[in-house]
């Protein structure tokens, strides 16, 4: 039989995790599983017993299989399991006087012994007691030093459900060898399944943590890029003795699925629950917003991710929102886009959206289109205190106003405003006779103003 994960092999040479007769418990050299074993001294013709405390850590519970080794030295010994307290327990005992092995129990202080015994003298040497602490069936099979079965005890019982353990030597004859030996309490099952969660992530890594499971030597971490249900659906990426792992070198904006198993020398647990996490997708960098050509804006960008999936999309708005999709399905090699047919003097916001199968990332910048100034501003005539002017409208957007200056353009006064987007002429009002005026025609939007001037 392959060795199982040890719950207590006494290799630490320490009985501080037990109570009661610890003064008569000694760790001696030579054992089954390692270099040491437990000896209980009965030289005072009593029956010393040591009982586990919470400091021991892992305990056999209902539904688990485990083993303990006991060595008979013409003395009686007992191993307790299902221990709730001193009044509630099970024990498997060797009775040298009657040459038998028996199952005993105590429920609320009421003792029942000799349950379904094996009538055999087990003789000298280490014997393995394999205990299936079932619910409801308790099965105990005894093996000699050559791994031959000496018999099985079976009993249906659900009365004690503790997880404590104890070891005891039962005194019989003060002239006999005053001791009984124990070794290697161990589980014969794979560990239970852990519970996994995601504890953090960034663009290149995902951090995982999981619950610690008893009887565990190591944890296996499995990863896939699609949801699965068994280890065959995943690739094992590492094995750890701790309860945390950071998976690095991952692709940006990719979704990864994880499960964990616990393992000991008996095998691997069932898979844990599945968790999934998408790595962060870095947004692109907008390198330039070129507004040098009338009625168009060219946007150029650089991608900052390492994903080979997906595409680039371009959105446009005039208010800083995401706006409307104006270009999609752009290859990852595309680094610019020119938007044409725009309104003059308008601010446009461009969002470059990087899209993968599992994530999106946006970056935004803006630019204002050129607002063409009016040209050919001409004084068409002067009548009294009024000047008639005209101009050529070159803009497809905005409004017009006329300004006058009586100091050569140092200061300006608006003479006519809100003349309309397509205005091309205007007649001033309330000017002074005989004065020289400079006139300007402006086209304007909320973002920019352009003008042309003349003088009279």
Buried (B, 14 or more C-beta within 10 A) or exposed (E): EEBBBBBBBBBEEEBEBBEBBBEBBBBBEEBBBBEBBBBBBBEEEEBBBBBBEEEBEBBBBBEBBBBBBBBBBBBBBBBBBBBBEBEBBBBBBBBBEEBBBBBBBBBEEEEEEEBBBBEEBBEEEBBBBBBBBBEEEBBBBBBBBEEEEBBEBBBEBEBBEBBBBBBBBBBBBEEBEBBBBBBBBBBBBBBBBBBBBBBEBBBBBBBBBBBEBBBBBBBBBBBBBEEBEEBEBBEEBEEBEEBEBBBEEBBBBBBBBBBBBBBBBBEBBEBBEBBBBBBBBBBBEBEEBBBEEBBBBBBBBEBBBBBEBBBBBBBBBBEEEEBEEBBEEBEBEBBEBEBEEBBBBBBBBBBBBBBBEBBEBBBBBBBBBBBBBBEEBEBEEBEEEEBBBBBBBBBBBBBBBBBBBBEEEEEBEEBBEEBEEEBBBBBBEEBEEEEEBBBBBBBBBEBBBBBBBBEB
